[in-house]
Amino acid sequence: MRTAYSVESVRAAERELMARVPEGALMQRAAAGLAAACAGLLGRVYGSRVALLVGSGDNGGDALYAGARLARRGAGVTAVLLSPERVHGGGLTALLRAGGRAVHAGDEGVAGVVGRADLVLDGIVGIGGKGGLRGPAVPLAEAVGRSGAAVVAVDLPSGVDADTGEVRGAAVRADLTVTFGTHKPGLLVDPAREYAGSVRLVDIGLGDVLPPEPELEALQHAEVARLLPRPGAESDKYRRGVVGVAAGSARYPGAAVLAVAGALRGGAGAVRYVGPAAEAVIARFPETLVSDRGPAHAGRVQAWVVGPGAGEDADVVAEVVAADVPVLIDADGLRLADADAVRGRGAPTLLTPHAGEAAALLGIDREEVEGARLAAVRELAGRYAATVLLKGSTTLVADPGGGAVRVNATGTGWLATAGSGDVLSGLAGSLLAAGLTALDAGSVAAYLHGLAGRFAADGAPAGAHDVAEAIPGAWRDVRG
């Protein structure tokens, strides 16, 4: 499990740990890991040119001490000081003694220092920074963007919000971020994640003093494998889980086909389909059980999926929402479902909006959701008393009762294709029917869906049908 903690939690843990270890030990641990990462990126340290962008405080100190280590190995290291009067004194002294040099950010020729560098180490702002970069840091970040240097961020890229993943103004784009002690939420959530590049975690000893519950958690192969349902020797289709799918319309029959595909490939023991696209569904998947009597009379199910391609059929949505089994609401269903009825449900509910649908539910602009994804998913979960899966480049899953938000980054841009969300809905519905909690069903479905998108595309365009067909391959990959 990859976990991320808030700035407040990290600082409290650092204070507790610093009281137990010699003064400066944590910074030296961080600098050693940072220097090693830079050396690995450079390949050959001796003779290389390194520019340090140094702000005030400990973040700049980490950069200076790492720069001193590189200078002792023969690199030409120049520190660009944004606040010379508040620079970390011990770090600057160490750099100068190692043969490095320092210039002020306002000095003539600073842009050339950055432009000629083989590697730029971004230590402008630490985890407490809010809003975009300001003052002389802005042209420095722009010069970094124009340079051909490899860019390494200290703890997180300067200008991004460590707690929320928001980027409000100018920020440094890194090729590699070396973070200390634990991941920060902004390193795992877009849009900030895009600025971080690859992320490497350096252990400085915080593990024993961090709180038991993180802000974010990201499932890895091992956790997903443990959650995957496995049929036993006595399993039948009901024990494996029967999922009902109420989807599709005369205008969008394909949505029903794709949702059923996701459910079948996701391991459902059986799929009951209700809707006007029965002929199309049966033609593609003859094993589907179809009904024209409505969701309440379709037969036994352990979970329902409602909404993909539903058009304006609010009655079907209301009938599913009234069911006493877990329900996944997607697409048109999100627009048609009565909010009070959703909040009043006794069984688990999973909402799966994309940013535009989330914005409509919250009454804000789509750009606000995309810029503050973590806040949006938490707000939706609380407002609807439901688990919410917010789709996107990093999919987020939040429970209504709070707790750690799950983040998934297995997705690929090739999943941005019509019908992909319908497949995800069917897949998550099958996991709900198998008995997973809404949080686990959403998280595992997002993980498998992302892998399936990668396998189906393999670097080339792929449609939603291809993604559905690749789900068993993703399942096998996770189980090893």
C-alpha positions in Angstrom: 0.0 0.0 0.0 1.3 3.4 -0.9 0.2 6.0 1.6 0.3 9.8 1.7 0.0 12.1 4.8 -1.0 15.7 5.2 1.6 18.5 5.9 0.3 18.8 9.4 0.9 15.1 10.1 4.3 15.1 8.5 5.5 18.1 10.5 4.2 16.6 13.8 6.0 13.3 13.0 9.2 15.2 12.1 9.1 17.1 15.4 8.6 13.9 17.3 11.5 12.1 15.5 13.9 15.1 15.7 13.5 15.0 19.5 14.9 11.4 19.5 17.9 11.8 17.0 20.9 14.1 16.9 20.4 17.6 15.6 20.5 17.7 11.8 20.2 14.0 11.4 16.9 14.1 9.4 18.3 16.7 7.0 21.4 14.7 6.4 19.3 11.6 5.7 17.2 13.5 3.2 20.3 15.1 1.6 22.0 11.7 1.2 19.0 10.2 -0.5 18.5 13.3 -2.7 22.2 13.3 -3.8 22.1 9.6 -4.6 19.0 10.1 -6.8 20.6 13.0 -8.6 23.8 11.0 -9.2 21.7 8.2 -10.6 20.0 10.6 -13.0 23.2 12.2 -14.1 25.0 8.9 -14.6 28.4 10.6 -14.4 28.7 13.1 -11.6 32.3 14.3 -12.2 32.4 17.3 -14.5 28.6 17.7 -14.6 27.0 21.1 -14.0 24.3 21.3 -11.3 22.2 24.3 -10.5 20.5 24.5 -7.1 17.4 26.7 -6.8 17.4 27.5 -3.1 14.6 29.1 -1.1 14.6 29.7 2.6 14.1 27.1 5.2 14.7 23.4 5.4 13.8 22.7 1.7 16.6 24.9 0.6 18.9 23.3 3.2 18.2 19.8 1.8 19.2 21.1 -1.7 22.4 22.8 -0.4 23.6 19.7 1.6 22.8 17.5 -1.4 24.7 19.9 -3.7 27.7 19.7 -1.3 27.7 15.9 -1.7 27.7 16.3 -5.5 30.4 18.9 -5.4 32.7 16.6 -3.4 32.3 14.1 -6.2 33.5 16.6 -8.8 30.3 18.3 -10.0 30.3 22.0 -10.7 27.5 23.2 -8.3 26.0 26.6 -8.3 23.4 27.6 -5.8 20.9 30.3 -6.9 19.7 32.0 -3.6 16.2 33.5 -3.7 16.4 34.8 -0.1 20.1 35.2 0.8 19.2 36.7 4.1 17.2 33.6 5.1 19.3 30.9 3.5 20.0 27.8 5.5 23.4 28.7 7.0 24.8 25.2 7.6 23.8 24.0 4.2 25.4 27.0 2.4 28.6 26.7 4.4 28.8 23.0 3.5 28.4 23.7 -0.2 31.0 26.4 -0.2 33.5 24.3 1.6 32.9 21.5 -0.9 33.9 23.8 -3.7 30.4 25.0 -4.8 29.5 28.6 -5.3 26.5 30.8 -4.7 24.8 33.6 -6.6 21.7 35.7 -5.9 18.6 35.2 -8.0 18.7 38.8 -9.1 22.2 38.7 -10.3 23.0 39.1 -14.0 23.6 35.8 -15.8 21.4 33.6 -13.5 19.3 32.4 -16.4 22.6 31.2 -18.0 23.4 29.2 -14.9 20.2 27.4 -15.3 20.4 27.1 -19.0 23.9 25.5 -19.0 23.1 23.0 -16.2 22.9 19.3 -16.8 20.7 19.0 -13.7 18.5 21.5 -11.8 17.6 20.8 -8.2 14.4 22.6 -7.2 14.5 23.6 -3.5 12.5 26.8 -3.8 9.5 26.1 -1.7 8.7 23.3 0.8 5.6 21.4 1.7 4.1 24.5 3.4 3.9 26.5 0.2 0.4 27.7 -0.9 -0.5 29.1 -4.2 1.8 29.4 -7.2 5.3 30.8 -7.2 5.8 34.5 -6.8 8.5 37.1 -7.2 11.9 36.1 -8.6 10.9 32.4 -8.4 8.6 32.8 -11.4 11.3 33.7 -14.0 13.5 31.0 -12.5 10.8 28.3 -13.0 10.3 29.6 -16.6 14.1 29.3 -17.2 14.0 25.7 -15.9 11.2 25.0 -18.4 13.2 26.3 -21.3 16.4 24.4 -20.3 17.3 21.0 -21.4 18.4 20.0 -17.9 17.0 17.1 -15.9 14.9 18.6 -13.1 14.7 17.1 -9.7 12.3 18.4 -7.1 13.1 18.4 -3.4 10.1 16.8 -1.6 7.6 18.1 -4.1 7.7 20.6 -7.1 7.7 24.2 -6.0 4.4 25.9 -6.6 2.1 22.9 -6.1 -0.1 22.3 -3.0 1.2 19.4 -1.0 -2.2 18.7 0.7 -4.6 19.1 -2.2 -2.8 18.6 -5.5 -3.9 22.0 -6.7 -1.7 24.1 -8.9 -2.7 27.8 -8.7 -0.1 29.7 -10.7 3.4 29.1 -11.8 5.1 25.9 -10.7 8.2 23.9 -11.5 7.8 20.8 -13.7 10.1 18.0 -12.5 11.4 14.9 -14.2 11.9 13.3 -10.8 10.6 14.2 -7.3 12.5 12.9 -4.3 10.2 13.0 -1.3 11.1 12.3 2.3 9.5 10.1 4.9 6.1 9.6 3.2 4.3 10.6 0.1 2.3 13.8 0.2 -1.2 13.9 -1.3 -0.2 16.4 -4.0 2.3 13.8 -5.4 -0.5 11.3 -6.1 -3.4 13.6 -7.3 -3.6 15.5 -10.5 -3.0 18.2 -11.5 0.0 18.3 -9.2 1.0 14.7 -10.0 1.7 15.7 -13.6 4.3 18.2 -12.3 6.1 15.7 -10.1 7.3 13.3 -12.8 8.6 10.0 -11.4 8.4 10.0 -7.6 11.1 8.3 -5.4 10.5 7.9 -1.6 13.5 8.3 0.7 13.0 6.7 4.1 14.2 9.1 6.9 12.6 7.1 9.8 9.1 8.6 10.0 7.3 5.3 9.7 6.9 4.7 13.4 5.7 8.2 14.3 3.1 8.8 11.5 -0.6 8.4 12.5 -2.3 5.1 11.7 -4.6 6.6 9.1 -3.2 8.5 6.1 -5.0 11.1 4.0 -4.6 9.0 0.8 -3.8 5.4 0.0 -3.1 3.8 -3.3 -3.6 0.0 -3.7 -0.8 -2.0 -5.2 -0.8 -5.4 -6.9 -0.6 -7.2 -3.6 -3.6 -5.5 -2.0 -5.7 -5.8 -5.1 -4.9 -9.5 -5.4 -6.1 -10.1 -1.8 -9.4 -8.3 -2.6 -10.2 -10.1 -5.8 -13.1 -12.6 -5.3 -12.3 -16.2 -6.0 -15.0 -18.9 -6.5 -14.8 -21.9 -4.3 -15.5 -25.5 -5.0 -19.1 -25.1 -3.9 -19.7 -21.8 -5.8 -22.6 -21.3 -8.1 -23.7 -18.3 -10.1 -25.5 -16.8 -7.0 -22.6 -17.3 -4.7 -20.3 -15.6 -7.3 -22.7 -12.7 -7.5 -25.5 -11.7 -9.9 -25.4 -8.1 -11.0 -28.4 -6.3 -12.5 -27.8 -3.8 -15.3 -30.4 -1.2 -16.1 -28.8 0.7 -18.9 -29.1 1.7 -22.5 -31.8 3.4 -24.6 -33.0 3.5 -28.2 -30.4 6.2 -28.8 -27.5 4.5 -26.8 -27.9 0.7 -27.0 -24.1 0.3 -27.0 -23.9 1.6 -23.4 -25.9 -1.4 -22.3 -23.7 -3.8 -24.2 -20.5 -2.3 -22.8 -21.8 -2.3 -19.2 -22.8 -5.9 -19.5 -19.4 -6.7 -21.0 -17.7 -5.1 -18.0 -19.8 -7.1 -15.6 -19.2 -10.4 -17.3 -15.5 -9.9 -17.7 -15.4 -8.7 -14.1 -16.3 -12.1 -12.8 -20.1 -11.9 -12.2 -21.8 -15.2 -11.9 -24.6 -13.9 -14.0 -25.9 -10.6 -15.4 -29.5 -9.7 -15.5 -30.3 -7.0 -18.0 -33.3 -4.7 -18.0 -33.8 -2.1 -20.7 -34.6 -1.4 -24.3 -31.3 -2.8 -25.7 -32.1 -6.5 -24.9 -31.7 -7.6 -28.5 -28.3 -5.9 -28.9 -27.1 -7.4 -25.5 -28.3 -10.9 -26.3 -26.7 -10.8 -29.8 -23.3 -10.0 -28.2 -23.7 -11.9 -24.9 -26.2 -14.8 -25.1 -25.5 -15.8 -21.5 -27.2 -12.6 -20.3 -30.5 -13.0 -18.5 -32.9 -10.4 -19.9 -36.2 -9.1 -18.5 -38.8 -6.6 -19.7 -40.6 -6.4 -16.4 -38.5 -3.6 -14.8 -35.8 -3.8 -12.1 -38.1 -4.7 -9.2 -39.4 -7.8 -11.0 -36.2 -8.9 -12.9 -35.2 -11.6 -10.5 -32.6 -12.0 -7.8 -29.5 -9.8 -7.9 -26.8 -8.9 -5.4 -26.2 -5.5 -6.8 -27.5 -3.1 -9.5 -25.8 -0.9 -12.1 -28.0 1.9 -13.4 -27.6 4.9 -15.7 -25.2 4.2 -18.6 -27.0 5.5 -21.7 -30.3 5.6 -19.8 -31.4 8.8 -21.6 -34.4 10.2 -19.8 -35.8 7.1 -18.1 -36.1 8.5 -14.5 -38.6 5.8 -13.5 -36.0 3.0 -13.9 -33.4 5.0 -12.0 -35.9 5.6 -9.2 -36.8 1.9 -9.1 -33.2 0.8 -8.8 -32.4 3.4 -6.2 -35.2 2.0 -4.1 -33.7 -1.5 -4.1 -32.3 -2.9 -0.9 -29.0 -4.1 -2.5 -25.8 -2.2 -3.3 -26.3 0.2 -6.2 -23.9 1.8 -8.6 -25.2 5.0 -10.3 -23.4 6.3 -13.4 -23.8 8.6 -16.3 -27.5 9.7 -17.0 -28.4 8.0 -13.7 -26.4 10.7 -11.8 -28.6 13.4 -13.4 -31.9 11.5 -13.0 -31.5 10.1 -9.4 -33.3 12.0 -6.7 -30.6 13.2 -4.2 -32.8 12.7 -1.1 -33.6 9.1 -2.2 -29.9 8.4 -2.7 -29.1 9.9 0.8 -31.9 7.8 2.3 -30.7 4.4 1.0 -29.9 1.8 3.6 -27.7 -0.4 1.3 -24.3 0.8 0.0 -24.3 3.3 -2.9 -21.4 4.0 -5.4 -21.6 7.1 -7.6 -19.1 7.2 -10.5 -19.1 10.7 -12.1 -16.4 12.1 -14.4 -15.4 15.8 -13.7 -18.2 17.3 -15.8 -20.9 15.2 -14.0 -19.3 15.9 -10.6 -19.4 19.6 -11.4 -23.1 19.4 -12.3 -23.9 17.6 -9.0 -21.9 20.2 -7.0 -23.2 23.2 -9.0 -19.7 24.5 -9.9 -17.6 24.7 -13.1 -15.8 21.7 -14.4 -12.5 23.5 -14.1 -13.0 23.8 -10.3 -13.4 20.0 -10.0 -10.4 19.3 -12.2 -8.3 21.8 -10.2 -9.3 20.5 -6.8 -10.2 16.9 -7.3 -9.6 15.8 -3.7 -11.9 18.4 -2.3 -14.6 17.6 -4.9 -14.7 13.9 -4.3 -14.9 14.4 -0.5 -17.6 17.0 -0.9 -19.7 14.7 -3.1 -19.3 11.7 -0.8 -20.5 13.8 2.2 -23.3 15.5 0.3 -24.8 12.3 -1.1 -24.0 10.0 1.8 -22.5 7.7 -0.8 -19.1 6.3 -1.8 -17.9 8.4 -4.8 -15.5 7.3 -7.6 -14.4 10.4 -9.4 -13.0 9.3 -12.7 -10.0 11.0 -14.4 -6.3 10.7 -15.0 -6.0 9.8 -11.3 -9.2 8.2 -10.1 -10.3 9.0 -6.5 -12.6 7.0 -4.4 -14.0 8.5 -1.2 -16.3 7.1 1.5 -19.0 9.3 3.0 -17.8 8.7 6.6 -14.4 10.2 5.8 -11.2 8.2 6.2 -8.4 7.8 3.7 -9.3 8.5 0.1 -8.2 5.9 -2.4 -6.2 7.1 -5.4 -5.6 5.0 -8.5 -3.0 5.9 -11.2 -3.0 2.8 -13.4 -5.1 4.5 -16.0 -3.9 5.7 -19.4 -4.9 8.4 -21.8 -6.1 5.7 -24.2 -9.1 5.2 -21.8 -10.4 8.6 -22.8 -12.8 7.0 -25.3 -16.5 6.6 -25.7 -18.0 3.8 -23.6 -14.9 3.3 -21.3 -16.9 4.5 -18.3 -19.7 2.0 -19.1 -17.2 -0.8 -19.0 -15.9 0.5 -15.6 -19.5 0.6 -14.2 -20.2 -3.0 -15.2 -16.9 -4.1 -13.7 -17.4 -2.3 -10.4 -21.0 -3.6 -10.3 -19.8 -7.2 -10.6 -17.4 -6.6 -7.6 -20.3 -5.1 -5.6 -22.3 -8.2 -6.4 -19.4 -10.4 -5.2 -19.6 -8.8 -1.8 -16.9 -6.2 -1.9 -17.6 -2.9 0.0 -18.3 0.1 -2.2 -14.8 1.5 -1.4 -13.1 -1.7 -2.3 -15.3 -2.4 -5.4 -14.6 1.1 -6.8 -10.9 0.9 -6.0 -10.3 -2.6 -7.4 -12.4 -1.8 -10.5 -10.4 1.4 -11.2 -7.2 -0.5 -10.8 -8.2 -3.3 -13.2 -9.8 -1.0 -15.6 -6.6 1.1 -15.8 -4.5 -2.0 -16.4 -6.9 -3.3 -19.0 -6.7 0.0 -20.8 -2.9 -0.3 -21.0 -3.1 -3.9 -22.1 -5.7 -3.2 -24.8 -4.0 -0.1 -26.2 -0.4 -1.2 -25.9 0.6 2.2 -27.3 -2.1 2.3 -30.0 -5.7 3.4 -30.1 -8.2 1.0 -28.6 -12.0 1.1 -28.1 -14.1 0.4 -25.0 -14.9 -3.1 -26.3 -11.2 -3.8 -26.4 -10.8 -2.6 -22.8 -13.6 -5.0 -21.6 -11.9 -7.9 -23.4 -8.6 -7.1 -21.7 -10.0 -7.2 -18.1 -9.3 -10.9 -17.6 -5.7 -10.3 -18.6 -5.5 -7.5 -16.0 -7.0 -9.9 -13.5 -4.3 -12.5 -14.3 -1.5 -9.9 -14.1 -2.6 -8.9 -10.6 -2.9 -12.5 -9.4 0.5 -13.3 -10.9 
